[in-house]
Amino acid sequence: MPERSVSVLLIDAGNSRIKWQCRRGGIVMSHGVVAHTELNAADDPFPAKCDRVLVASVRDNTDLHHYLHLRYGARLHWLAQPVSHYPEFKHCYPQPSRLGVDRWLAMLGGRCHYSGPLLVVDAGTALTVDLMSADNHHEGGFIVPGLQLAQQALFNSTQRVRPYADEQMALNRQPGQDTVSCVSSGVYRQQLALVSSVQQDYPQHLLLVTGGDGLWLAAELGCEYRPDLVFDGMDSLCAGSFLP
């Protein structure tokens, strides 16, 4: 079967949601999203007709693995950690398995679109910031809580900072005028400050933002928002016939 005719189901099993795309020749044919808690109740959320299935999971996801194995059998390839000797990427971690697979794939996805040094920001449950050189060396990165996680940490760990029901979260980084808006505005500004700081220290790196909470950040920073970087990285593994 010619490689360009192969259909691949790409599944990104994150901390909060399971997102998927079905691609053929790099073109998205269909896509969807399902919560982990809704998987068993969902009516076949993933397409049945596909030649390969590649799953990237940041969690153990035993139930998901079992579900997909029963559905796809030998077509299923499970990616729980980065490949340590992938020829197109040079790790800086002494133990590459400890690098989040989503961070690794986002960097591979960035390389699908641009040459040169990259600054890849993934704004999800955690906000991750990674630097990659022009010759594909991972130069290290930063991890902080994402927007919702940072707010939850304050609400759950401080007595006087509470999510009052009659207050609303701010959608920008202007000074808040009640507790909830002060927390949300502070977290927005904190996230923006981190990325801006790294960008200032590494001006030669092209900034790319991805992740479910990345659109506002890209708009604030005036850079490109690429929501599918993880899927692009997964697709590059399939396109090169490299399946772990």
FENFEN-V328188 format. One record per residue. N is the residue number from 1. PHI is phi in radians with two decimals (999 if undefined). OMEGA is omega in whole degrees, -180 to 180 (* if undefined). Layout:
N & PHI & OMEGA
N & PHI & OMEGA
This chain:
1 & 999 & 180
2 & -1.05 & -175
3 & -1.02 & -176
4 & -1.22 & 179
5 & -1.63 & -178
6 & -1.32 & 174
7 & -1.71 & -179
8 & -2.20 & 173
9 & -1.70 & -179
10 & -1.86 & -177
11 & -2.15 & 178
12 & -1.83 & -179
13 & -1.63 & -177
14 & -1.54 & 180
15 & -1.22 & -174
16 & -1.87 & -173
17 & -2.41 & 174
18 & -1.94 & 179
19 & -1.88 & 180
20 & -2.51 & 172
21 & -2.42 & 171
22 & -1.87 & -176
23 & -2.14 & 172
24 & -2.40 & -178
25 & 1.06 & 179
26 & 1.47 & -179
27 & -1.69 & 179
28 & -1.32 & -180
29 & -1.61 & 178
30 & -2.77 & -178
31 & -2.78 & 179
32 & -3.02 & 179
33 & -2.60 & 178
34 & -2.55 & 177
35 & -1.31 & 177
36 & -0.98 & -177
37 & -1.26 & -178
38 & -1.73 & -172
39 & -1.06 & -177
40 & -1.19 & -179
41 & -1.47 & -178
42 & -1.21 & -180
43 & -1.61 & -180
44 & 0.83 & -176
45 & -1.21 & -177
46 & -1.86 & 179
47 & -1.16 & -177
48 & -1.45 & -174
49 & -1.60 & 176
50 & -2.78 & -176
51 & -1.48 & 180
52 & -2.42 & 177
53 & -2.28 & 178
54 & -2.09 & -179
55 & -1.98 & 171
56 & -1.93 & -175
57 & -2.25 & 177
58 & -1.57 & 178
59 & -2.11 & 178
60 & -1.11 & 173
61 & 0.88 & -179
62 & -1.04 & -179
63 & -1.13 & 179
64 & -1.13 & 179
65 & -1.04 & 180
66 & -1.10 & 180
67 & -1.01 & -177
68 & -1.26 & 178
69 & -1.11 & 178
70 & -1.11 & -176
71 & -1.40 & -171
72 & -2.04 & 177
73 & 1.04 & -175
74 & -1.20 & 178
75 & -1.29 & -175
76 & -1.47 & 174
77 & -2.20 & -173
78 & -1.88 & -177
79 & -2.05 & -178
80 & -1.71 & -179
81 & -2.69 & 179
82 & -1.08 & 174
83 & -1.42 & -172
84 & -1.23 & -176
85 & -2.08 & 177
86 & -1.14 & -171
87 & -1.16 & -176
88 & -1.68 & -178
89 & -2.64 & -179
90 & -2.01 & -175
91 & -1.33 & 171
92 & -1.82 & 178
93 & -1.17 & 174
94 & -1.02 & 176
95 & -2.12 & -174
96 & -0.99 & -179
97 & -1.13 & -179
98 & -1.51 & 174
99 & -1.34 & 179
100 & -1.04 & -177
101 & -1.11 & 179
102 & -1.19 & 177
103 & -1.14 & 180
104 & -1.06 & -178
105 & -1.17 & 178
106 & -1.11 & 176
107 & -1.18 & 176
108 & -1.08 & 178
109 & -1.14 & 176
110 & -1.07 & 179
111 & -1.18 & 176
112 & -1.10 & -173
113 & -1.89 & -173
114 & -2.45 & 168
115 & -1.63 & 180
116 & 1.51 & -179
117 & -1.20 & -176
118 & -2.18 & 171
119 & -2.08 & -172
120 & -1.82 & -179
121 & -1.97 & 178
122 & -2.04 & -176
123 & -1.77 & 180
124 & -2.34 & 176
125 & -0.97 & 168
126 & -1.96 & 171
127 & -1.73 & 179
128 & -1.99 & -180
129 & -2.25 & -176
130 & -2.24 & 179
131 & -1.91 & 178
132 & -2.32 & -177
133 & -1.34 & -180
134 & -1.10 & 179
135 & -1.76 & 169
136 & 1.20 & 170
137 & -1.51 & 171
138 & -1.27 & -176
139 & -1.72 & 179
140 & 1.84 & -177
141 & -2.92 & -177
142 & -2.42 & 177
143 & -2.35 & 173
144 & -2.37 & 177
145 & -1.06 & 174
146 & -1.27 & -175
147 & -0.96 & -176
148 & -1.20 & -179
149 & -1.14 & 179
150 & -1.13 & 178
151 & -1.16 & 179
152 & -1.08 & 180
153 & -1.06 & 178
154 & -1.20 & -178
155 & -1.14 & -176
156 & -1.51 & -171
157 & -2.03 & 180
158 & -2.20 & -173
159 & -1.29 & -173
160 & -1.65 & 178
161 & -1.67 & -172
162 & -2.16 & 175
163 & -1.45 & -178
164 & -1.03 & -173
165 & -1.17 & -178
166 & -1.60 & 178
167 & -2.01 & -178
168 & -2.13 & 177
169 & -1.20 & 175
170 & -1.34 & 179
171 & -1.87 & 179
172 & -2.59 & -176
173 & -1.90 & 176
174 & -1.32 & -180
175 & -1.00 & 179
176 & -1.35 & -179
177 & -2.14 & 168
178 & -2.70 & -172
179 & -1.07 & -176
180 & -1.13 & -180
181 & -1.24 & 175
182 & -1.13 & 179
183 & -1.14 & -176
184 & -1.16 & 178
185 & -1.12 & 179
186 & -1.11 & 180
187 & -1.19 & 177
188 & -1.00 & -178
189 & -1.15 & 179
190 & -1.09 & 180
191 & -1.12 & -180
192 & -1.10 & -179
193 & -1.13 & 180
194 & -1.07 & -177
195 & -1.13 & 179
196 & -1.07 & 180
197 & -1.11 & 179
198 & -1.14 & 180
199 & -1.07 & 179
200 & -1.17 & -179
201 & -1.33 & -178
202 & -2.27 & -174
203 & -1.17 & -179
204 & -1.38 & -179
205 & -1.54 & 178
206 & -1.34 & -177
207 & -1.50 & 174
208 & -2.21 & 180
209 & -2.09 & 176
210 & -2.38 & 178
211 & 1.73 & -175
212 & -1.11 & 178
213 & -1.85 & -173
214 & -1.58 & -174
215 & -1.08 & -180
216 & -1.12 & -178
217 & -1.17 & 178
218 & -1.09 & 180
219 & -1.12 & 179
220 & -1.13 & -176
221 & -1.57 & 179
222 & 1.16 & -180
223 & -2.08 & -177
224 & -1.39 & 175
225 & -1.79 & 180
226 & -2.14 & -174
227 & -1.20 & -172
228 & -1.86 & -176
229 & -1.03 & 180
230 & -1.12 & 177
231 & -1.12 & 178
232 & -1.09 & 177
233 & -1.12 & 177
234 & -1.11 & -179
235 & -1.11 & 179
236 & -1.14 & 176
237 & -1.14 & -180
238 & -1.21 & -178
239 & -1.10 & 178
240 & -1.56 & -178
241 & 0.99 & 179
242 & -1.83 & 177
243 & -2.15 & -177
244 & -1.15 & *
